[in-house]
Amino acid sequence: MRISIGYWGAGQHYDEHSHAPEETYLILAGRAQFFSEGRAMREAGAGETVHHAPHQKHAICMTPGPLLAAAFWRGEDLLKKSDLGRELG
């Protein structure tokens, strides 16, 4: 398992990307819009979780933002960087 903490200011974008490990975000503070391949956009805030399957493309828009979140990766290639692509929207 790999755990990281991220902070993004209001209005920032985390462009579409994917990776081998499944990922679960735990929102610690703030709110953001989550875009996940195959699902409708979802706004999530403090105390909520957002899950992405392995290789599922996803992006985040820090609207209204800002966002403080813990990201939990589980699976293969935990040290490999994400594959970046175009934005979802």
C-alpha positions in Angstrom: 0.0 0.0 0.0 1.1 3.6 -0.7 -0.3 6.5 1.1 0.1 10.2 0.2 -1.4 13.5 1.3 -2.2 16.1 -1.2 -3.3 19.8 -1.0 -4.6 21.7 -4.0 -5.7 25.3 -4.0 -9.1 26.5 -5.2 -9.5 26.4 -9.0 -6.6 24.1 -9.6 -6.9 21.0 -11.8 -5.4 17.5 -11.5 -5.5 16.5 -15.2 -6.8 13.1 -16.4 -4.5 10.3 -15.5 -4.6 6.5 -14.7 -2.3 4.0 -12.9 -2.1 0.3 -12.2 -3.0 0.5 -8.5 -6.6 1.0 -7.4 -6.9 4.3 -5.5 -9.2 5.7 -2.8 -9.3 9.3 -1.9 -10.3 10.2 1.7 -11.3 13.9 1.7 -9.9 15.5 4.8 -11.0 19.1 4.2 -12.6 21.2 1.4 -14.6 20.1 -1.6 -13.8 19.2 -5.2 -15.3 17.7 -8.4 -14.2 14.2 -9.3 -14.4 12.9 -12.8 -14.1 9.1 -13.3 -14.2 7.2 -16.6 -17.7 5.6 -16.9 -19.3 7.6 -14.1 -21.0 11.0 -13.8 -19.1 13.8 -12.2 -19.2 13.7 -8.4 -18.6 16.5 -5.9 -17.2 15.2 -2.7 -16.3 16.9 0.6 -14.8 16.2 4.1 -15.3 12.7 5.3 -16.3 11.2 2.0 -14.3 8.8 -0.1 -13.9 8.4 -3.9 -12.6 5.1 -5.4 -10.9 4.5 -8.7 -10.3 1.0 -10.1 -7.0 0.0 -11.6 -6.3 1.8 -14.9 -9.6 3.8 -14.6 -9.0 7.3 -16.0 -9.8 10.1 -13.6 -9.3 13.8 -12.9 -10.1 16.4 -10.2 -11.2 20.0 -10.4 -10.7 21.9 -7.2 -14.1 23.7 -7.5 -15.1 25.0 -5.1 -11.8 24.0 -3.5 -9.4 24.0 -1.9 -8.9 20.3 -1.2 -6.9 18.3 1.3 -7.0 14.6 0.8 -5.3 11.3 1.6 -4.8 9.0 -1.3 -4.5 5.2 -0.7 -3.0 3.1 -3.5 -3.2 -0.7 -3.4 -1.9 -3.1 -6.0 0.9 -3.4 -8.5 3.5 -0.8 -9.6 3.1 1.4 -6.5 6.2 3.4 -7.4 5.4 3.9 -11.1 4.1 7.4 -12.1 0.6 8.0 -13.4 -0.1 7.9 -17.1 -1.3 11.5 -17.9 -3.8 12.1 -20.7 -6.3 14.7 -21.7 -8.8 16.2 -19.2 -12.2 14.7 -18.6 -15.2 16.9 -18.6 
